[in-house]
Amino acid sequence: MHKYRKFKIILIFIIVSIFLNISKVNVNANTNENINFKNIGIRDGLSQSTAEVIFQDSRGDIWIGTADGLNRYDG
């Protein structure tokens, strides 16, 4: 009986995680903002060409997290 209880808890955790990820994607996909995108890479000073995380702070700086470190881009 103990084995099935552990399985149910893991299954519930997986289902909740999937639901939270799907709802997060839907919220981000419904923005109606104009987006101006410029591609930056290693030649522009980025420590690696693949970004793991991108965040814009209140001053307008864009922080790019890569496997090799954290980069600040001020445009």
C-alpha positions in Angstrom: 0.0 0.0 0.0 2.9 2.4 0.8 4.3 2.0 -2.8 1.0 3.1 -4.4 0.7 6.2 -2.1 4.2 7.3 -3.2 3.3 6.7 -6.9 0.1 8.8 -6.5 2.0 11.7 -4.9 4.6 11.7 -7.7 1.9 11.5 -10.3 0.0 14.5 -8.8 3.2 16.5 -8.6 3.9 15.8 -12.3 0.4 16.8 -13.4 0.4 20.0 -11.3 3.9 20.9 -12.8 2.6 20.4 -16.3 -0.5 22.4 -15.7 1.5 25.3 -14.2 3.9 25.3 -17.2 1.0 25.3 -19.7 -0.8 28.2 -18.0 2.4 30.2 -17.8 2.9 29.8 -21.6 -0.7 30.9 -22.3 -0.3 34.0 -20.2 2.9 35.0 -22.0 1.5 34.3 -25.4 -1.5 36.6 -25.0 0.5 39.9 -24.9 -0.3 42.4 -27.6 2.9 44.4 -27.5 5.0 45.4 -30.4 8.4 43.6 -30.1 11.5 44.9 -31.7 14.2 42.1 -31.7 17.9 42.4 -32.5 20.0 39.3 -32.6 23.2 39.5 -30.5 25.9 36.9 -30.2 29.5 36.2 -29.2 30.8 38.9 -31.5 28.7 41.5 -29.5 30.2 40.4 -26.2 27.8 37.6 -25.2 29.7 34.9 -23.3 27.9 32.1 -25.1 25.5 32.0 -28.1 22.8 30.1 -26.3 20.7 32.0 -23.7 19.1 30.1 -20.8 17.3 33.0 -19.2 16.5 36.6 -20.3 15.3 39.3 -17.9 14.8 43.1 -18.3 15.2 45.1 -15.1 13.4 48.4 -14.1 16.3 50.5 -15.6 15.9 48.9 -19.0 19.0 46.7 -18.9 18.6 43.2 -20.3 20.2 40.4 -18.3 21.1 37.3 -20.3 22.0 34.1 -18.4 24.0 31.5 -20.2 25.8 28.4 -19.2 29.1 30.4 -19.1 27.8 33.3 -17.0 25.5 36.4 -16.6 25.6 39.1 -19.2 24.2 42.6 -19.1 23.0 44.3 -22.3 22.1 48.0 -22.3 21.3 48.3 -26.0 
